[in-house]
Amino acid sequence: MEINISKDLKALFPQFKIGIITYNHITISGSPQMVKGRLQLFQESLFFDLEEKKITEFAGIKEWRSIFKQTGKDPNKYRHSAEAMYRRIKKQNYLQSINSAADINNFFSLKYEVPIGIYDLDCLNGNIEVRVGHDGEVYEGLNGRENSLKDLIIICDSLGPFGSPFVDSTRTNVNEQTTNALQVVFLRHSIEVDEAQALLHSLKDMFIQVHGGSGQVEVIV
């Protein structure tokens, strides 16, 4: 499986990069107390930070809002997933535990202020491309509705789009039957590659500590 960023997207954002972690032989279950506790404590701490600082002043949130605007997607109408979580926490509508994979995904998304997606690797087919969505492209999202992908940065395989920094599709959702997964970190463009590598290894190490198996890290530029 090859993973590429489209030429059009690179022309629009020359520094565009994503982090990829490929997991094999993992076991997803209900979250252990350690994961639940860290997620809850981080949200409570963030709530107090948000009383003193605007959401749009957080560097990662701000950078991805700018990316949405530049591709033609109104960031006030279509909030990237990290910003959407920050806005929930500001209202003390804290994220509840889903499963061990989703909870770790959400924890690191909050920590690094960027969208992160995780997908069932066995539901993917062929090579993967990150590009801007076309007019008429849609998918059924985890938000329970059909989502227009026009002007949105999306991830596609040979079967079509399956993920984005806005909301992911139901087709590749991870659950307790998932044993192989692909994690996509929508990195800030301003981050250096060595810093991105360190971020990805930190995420991978915690994920494997909880789920077992193995993981391979790559930064796609």
C-alpha positions in Angstrom: 0.0 0.0 0.0 1.4 3.4 -1.0 0.2 6.6 0.5 0.6 9.9 -1.4 -0.4 13.5 -1.2 -1.9 14.8 -4.5 0.1 17.2 -6.6 -2.8 19.7 -6.4 -2.8 19.7 -2.6 1.0 20.1 -2.5 0.8 23.0 -4.9 -1.8 24.7 -2.6 0.2 23.8 0.6 3.9 23.2 -0.2 4.6 22.3 3.4 1.7 19.9 3.7 2.5 16.7 5.6 0.7 13.9 7.4 1.8 11.3 9.9 1.0 7.7 9.3 1.1 4.9 11.9 0.3 1.4 10.7 -0.7 -1.1 13.4 -0.8 -4.9 13.2 -2.1 -7.6 15.5 -3.7 -5.2 17.9 -6.6 -5.9 20.4 -9.1 -3.2 20.8 -11.5 -3.3 23.9 -13.1 -1.0 26.4 -10.5 1.5 27.7 -8.5 0.7 30.7 -8.8 3.1 33.6 -5.4 4.6 32.9 -6.6 5.8 29.4 -10.0 6.9 30.8 -8.3 8.8 33.6 -5.8 10.6 31.4 -8.5 11.6 28.9 -10.8 13.0 31.6 -8.0 14.8 33.5 -6.7 16.4 30.3 -10.2 17.6 29.4 -10.7 19.1 32.9 -7.4 20.9 32.6 -8.2 22.2 29.1 -11.5 23.5 30.4 -9.7 25.9 32.7 -7.3 26.9 29.9 -10.3 27.7 27.7 -11.6 30.1 30.4 -8.5 32.3 29.8 -7.7 31.6 26.1 -9.9 31.7 23.0 -10.1 28.4 21.1 -8.9 30.1 17.9 -5.7 31.2 19.7 -4.4 27.6 20.1 -1.8 27.2 17.4 -3.0 23.8 16.0 -6.6 24.8 16.0 -5.8 28.1 14.3 -3.6 26.5 11.6 -6.2 23.9 10.6 -8.9 26.6 10.4 -6.7 28.5 8.0 -6.3 25.3 5.9 -10.0 24.8 5.7 -10.5 28.4 4.6 -7.9 28.1 1.9 -9.4 25.0 0.3 -12.8 26.7 0.2 -14.5 25.1 3.3 -15.9 27.7 5.7 -14.2 26.9 9.1 -17.1 28.5 11.0 -19.5 26.1 9.4 -17.2 23.1 9.0 -15.1 22.8 12.1 -12.2 20.3 12.0 -12.5 17.5 14.5 -10.0 18.9 17.0 -11.7 22.2 17.2 -15.1 20.5 17.5 -13.8 18.6 20.6 -12.4 21.8 22.1 -15.7 23.5 21.7 -17.5 20.6 23.5 -15.0 20.9 26.4 -15.5 24.6 26.7 -19.2 23.8 27.4 -18.1 21.1 29.9 -19.6 18.5 27.5 -16.7 16.2 28.1 -15.9 13.3 25.7 -17.1 10.0 27.0 -15.2 6.7 26.6 -15.9 4.9 23.3 -13.2 2.2 23.1 -9.5 2.0 23.7 -8.5 3.0 20.2 -10.9 6.0 19.9 -10.1 7.3 23.3 -6.3 7.3 22.7 -7.0 9.0 19.3 -9.0 11.7 21.0 -6.5 12.2 23.8 -3.6 12.9 21.4 -5.8 15.0 19.1 -6.6 17.2 22.1 -3.0 17.2 23.3 -1.5 18.2 19.9 -4.5 20.4 18.7 -4.8 18.6 15.4 -7.3 16.1 13.8 -6.4 12.5 14.0 -8.2 9.6 12.2 -8.0 5.9 12.8 -9.2 3.4 10.3 -9.7 -0.4 10.0 -6.8 -1.4 7.7 -8.6 -4.5 6.5 -11.5 -2.3 5.2 -9.1 -0.4 2.9 -8.3 -1.4 -0.6 -5.4 -0.4 -2.9 -3.3 2.7 -2.6 -4.2 5.8 -0.6 -4.3 9.4 -1.7 -4.8 12.6 0.3 -6.5 15.3 -1.8 -9.2 17.9 -2.0 -12.8 16.6 -2.4 -14.7 17.1 -5.6 -18.2 18.3 -6.3 -20.7 15.5 -5.7 -18.4 13.4 -3.5 -20.1 12.3 -0.3 -20.0 9.6 2.4 -21.9 8.5 5.4 -20.1 9.9 8.4 -19.6 8.9 12.0 -21.8 12.0 12.8 -24.8 10.0 11.5 -25.4 11.9 8.3 -24.3 12.1 4.7 -21.4 14.6 4.4 -20.5 16.6 1.3 -16.7 16.4 0.7 -16.5 19.2 -1.8 -13.5 21.4 -1.0 -12.6 19.3 2.1 -9.2 17.6 2.5 -10.0 13.8 2.2 -8.3 10.5 2.3 -9.2 8.0 -0.4 -8.5 4.4 -1.4 -9.5 2.6 -4.6 -13.1 2.4 -3.3 -13.4 6.1 -2.7 -13.1 8.6 0.2 -13.1 7.3 3.7 -11.7 9.9 6.0 -11.1 13.6 6.6 -10.1 16.1 9.3 -13.8 17.0 9.6 -15.5 13.6 10.1 -14.6 10.0 9.1 -16.8 7.6 7.2 -18.6 4.6 8.7 -17.0 2.3 6.1 -13.6 2.1 7.9 -14.6 2.6 11.5 -12.5 0.7 14.1 -14.2 -1.5 16.7 -13.4 -4.4 18.9 -13.2 -6.7 15.9 -10.4 -4.6 14.3 -6.9 -6.2 14.5 -5.0 -4.0 12.0 -5.4 -0.2 11.8 -4.1 2.8 10.0 -3.8 6.0 12.0 -3.5 9.4 10.2 -2.3 12.4 12.0 -3.2 15.7 10.2 0.0 17.5 11.2 0.5 21.2 11.4 2.3 22.4 8.3 4.7 24.4 10.4 6.0 21.4 12.3 9.4 20.1 11.4 9.8 16.5 10.3 11.9 15.5 13.3 9.4 17.0 15.7 6.6 15.2 13.8 8.5 11.9 14.1 8.8 12.4 17.9 5.0 13.1 18.1 4.2 10.0 16.1 6.4 7.7 18.2 4.9 9.0 21.4 1.4 8.2 20.1 2.5 4.8 18.7 4.2 3.8 22.0 1.1 4.5 24.1 -1.2 2.8 21.6 0.9 -0.4 21.6 1.2 -0.3 25.4 -2.6 -0.6 25.5 -3.3 -2.7 22.4 -0.3 -4.9 21.9 0.9 -5.7 18.4 3.3 -3.7 16.5 3.4 -0.2 14.8 5.3 1.5 12.0 5.7 5.3 11.8 6.1 7.4 8.7 5.8 11.1 7.8 4.5 11.7 4.3 5.6 15.0 2.7 
